[in-house]
Amino acid sequence: MLLIAIDDEGSTQRAADVLNMSQPAASKLLKDLEDTMGVSLFDRLPRGMQPTWYGETMIRHARIALSSLSEAGAEIEALKAGYYGSVSVGAITGPAMNLLPAAMVQIARDHPLLRVSLMVESSDVLLEMLSQNKLDIIVARLFARHDKRNLHYEALAEEQVSAIVRPHHPILEIEQPSLAELALASWIVPPAGSVLRHRFELMFQSAGLEPPKRIIESSALAFLPRMLEESDYMAVVPTDVARYYAKHNIVSIVPAELSCRMDYFGIITRSDWLLSPGAKIMLQALKAAAVPVYGVDLSSGKPEG
């Protein structure tokens, strides 16, 4: 706790105040630890203290230890309340629309007292939360920029994308719209800097076309149906999302194959962290659901059929 407090507060005095102990006692405790380790954990600077590489290592493990103890307390409280443990799961939009519901049906049937927390976010946000132990399992993508150390990744599927519009949109009168015709349309697209936005624009540029100019930037799925209903805008979304909306007659899928598909996503857990009993149950449910949803049997690591 002292290591974390010093890292957070930047000085032994402020750390001691946070921990309700005296500054001399905090300094002695830190010195005893450094003497035991045989290394300096902090550089003493004129305006505070900064962790050394040794200190950063110790602080990381200290945070993991405290997080584990906190998780243990939360599991005990859940068990006392009658729940069969707890698990926190995060997913990107596509699998959140089909894999997670399929897994949750199994959980609700077989383990109704397992308390589950679900989050839908981008891969970057989910990976950061996984690293902070705020999520137990995520279904997301790993890119070259991500630190893959201490991560266990099991690929599920490549994510395709589709264009959607309101029912009876003029573009639906064209049997198979060309890329040139799509370039002239008004679009709702992901924000600049996102992977899908980059590949969406690259799809047109690779064909020698200017990307659409009349655009609205938004990643809010709740915004799309109403905006499409009230206008002739088109939207580019994961195909799983498109099929869900189309199934409920909210939108129509444009009969055009888009080449701006996304990378594979998969189930990601931490290899340096032990899953709780509840998290293990959720992991098994996700893998079982992956067979009918994606045709992937992760128990063997090979596609079905």
N, C-alpha and C positions, 0 to 999 in steps of 0.2 A: 504493500500500500504506500510505503514511503517513496519507493522508486517512481511509482506512477504519479504521486502527488508532486514530486520535484519536477518530473517531466512536464506535467500540466501547468504548474505554477511558475517554474523557472528559477526558484530559489528555495533554499532549505528553510528559511524563515517562514515564507508563505505556505510551504508544504506543512511545516509544523503547526501553523495556525489551523489549516484545514483539518489536520488529524488530531487537533486538541492536545498537542504535546509541546514540550518546551523545545526551543531551538537547540540548546546544547544536547538534549537527549536525541534529537533527530540527527544532528551532526555526528554524534558518537555512534549511533546505529548505522549510519552510512559508512563511516570509517571502518567499523568492525566488519561490515560486509565486504568492503574493498580489500581489507587485509586478508580476509578469508579467501577471496577470489584471487588475490595476488595481482589485481589490475585496477586501474582508475576507471570508475564508471561515469564520472562527470568531469568536464573541464570547468574549472572555476574561473569565470570571466568577470570583468569589472561590473557588468550589468546583469549578472545572473549566472546560472549554471546551464551547461549544454551537454547532453549525453555524448560520450565517446562511442565508438563502434561496439565496445564491450558493453557499455551502458544500454545502447539500443537493443542489443540482444537480450540482456536481462529484463529490460522493460517490456519487450514483446512477450517473453515467457511469463512475466508477472501478470500482464493483462490477460493472457490465456488462462492462467491459474485462477485469477479472480473471477473471470467470466465463467469458468467451469464450476466454481463454487456457487456462483449466482444461479447458474442453470440448475445445479443440484437442488438448491433451495426452491426454485420454481417448480421443479418436477415433484418434490415432496409435497408442496402446497397443492399441486394439481391432484396428486394421489389422495391427499387428505380430503379434498373436495369431491372425490368420487370419480375423477377422470382417470383414464388409462394413459397417463403421461401427456406430453405435448410435443408439437413439432411445428417449425416455421419453414414454409416453402415459398420460393419465389420463381417466377417464370416470365419469359417474354410473351408477347401477345398471342402468337400462333398457338403454341402448346397450352397456353392458359385457356384457350377456347375449346380444346378437345381432349388433350392428355390429362390435365388436372381434373376436369369433371369426371372422366372415366375412372381415374384413380380414387376420387372422392366417393363415388358410388360404392366402390369396393370397401373403402374405409368405413363408410356409414353402415354398411351391411355387416361387416365382420368385426369392426372395432368402434362401435358407436360412441364410446366414452373417451376416445382419443381426441384431445383438444388440438385443432389444427388452425394455424394462422397462415393466410395466403397473401401474397403480394405480386402485383404485375408491374414490371418496370423494364428498363433497358438492360442489356447485358452488363454494361459498365457499372451501373448502380447496383445490380444484383451481386456482381463479383466483389464489389467493395463491402457490401453488407455481409457477404459470406466470410470475407477476411476478418471482419469485426465480430464474428460469431452472432450476428443478429439474425442470420438465416442458417438453417441446418442443411438444406438441399436447394439447389437452383436448377432450372432448366433454361439454359442460355447458350450463347456462342462464346468461343474463345478465339480472339484474334492475335496476330503476331505481337501486338503491343502489350498484351496482357502477360503478367508474371505467372507462369504455369507451375512454378515450384509449389509443392504442398497441395496440389490439386489433382483430383482423380476425375477424368472425363470419359464418358461413355456416349459415343455418337448415336443420335436417333434418326435424324432426317435432314435433308436439304430443304430449305423453306422457299417455296415458290410464291410469286406475287401475282395479283390480278388487278384489273381495272374494274371499278364498279360505278354504276350510275343509277339514277332513279328509274323505275319502270317506265316504259314508253319514251325513254330518251331518244332523240333523233339518231344518235350514233348506232342504236340497235337496229335501225332499218338497213344498215350496211351489213352484208353477209359476213365479211371479215375485214374490218377496218385496217387500213395500212398504217405504218408508222408515221407517214407524212400527214395523214388525216388526224391521227392522235396528237401530233405536234401542234396542230392548230386549235385544239380544244382548250378549255379552261380546266385547271387541275387543282385538287387539294393534295399537297405533297408533304412529306416529312420535313422537319426543319433543316436548314442548311447545316452541313457538318455531319449529318447522320449517314450511315452506310447506304441505306436504301435511297436516300436523296441523291447521293453521288452516283450510284449505279443507274438510277432512273435517268439522270441527265446524260450519263455516258452512253446509254442505250441509243439516244437520238444522235449524239455527236458521232458515234461510231458509224452511223448510217449517213453521215454528211448532212444532218439536219440540225437546225437550231432547237434547243429544248423549249418546251412551252413557256410562253412569256406571261400569260395570265394565270397566276398561281395564288393560292392561299397556303401559307405554311402552318401546319398543325399536326400534332401527333395524338390529339384527343379523340379517341374513337367515339365518345359520346356526342361529339359535335358533328360527325360525318352524316349520319342518317337524315337529320333535319335539314342540314345545308344542301345535301343532294336532293332531297324532296322539294326544296323551294327554288332550285336553280338547275341549270344545265351543266354544272360542274361535274367532273369526273374525279375519282380518287384512286390512288394506288395503295393497296393494302396487302398483307399476307393472304394467300389463297384460303387458308383456314377461316380467316375472318370474313372474307368475301362469301364463302359457302354458308357460313352461319347466318349472315344477314339475308342472303338469297333464299335460304330455306324458310325463313319467316316472311318472305315476300316484302322485305324492307327495301332491297335493292335488286338490280339485275347485274349479272357479270357480263362484261363486254367480251364478245367472241374474238379476242385477239390474244395471241401468245406473247407475253412480255419476256424478254431475255434478261431482265435485270433481277434475276433470282438471287436469293441470299445464301450465305454459307450454311454449312451444317450446324445444327445446334444439338445439345446433348445434356445428359444429367451430370451435374458437377457437384462433388462433395470435397471436403478437405481430407487429404491423406494424413495430415498430422493431427487429426482430431477424431475422437471416438464418438460415433453416433449414439444417441440415447435409444432406449427400447422403442419409444414412439417414433423416432426418426427412422429407425430400421424398418418399422412397419410401413411407413410412408414410402420409403425407397422400394420396398418389395411391391407395393401397390402400383407405383409409377412404372416399374419394369414390367409388371403383368399387363398393365394397360397399354404399354408400347407395342405389344404383339398385335392386337386387333387394330390399333390406331395407325401405326406406322409399318407394321409387318416386320418388326425387329424384335428378335428374341435376345435380350441382353444376358440371359443366363448362359447362352452359348457364344454371344458376341457376333452372331451371324443373322442376316435377314431370313425371315420365314420364306419357305417355298423356293 
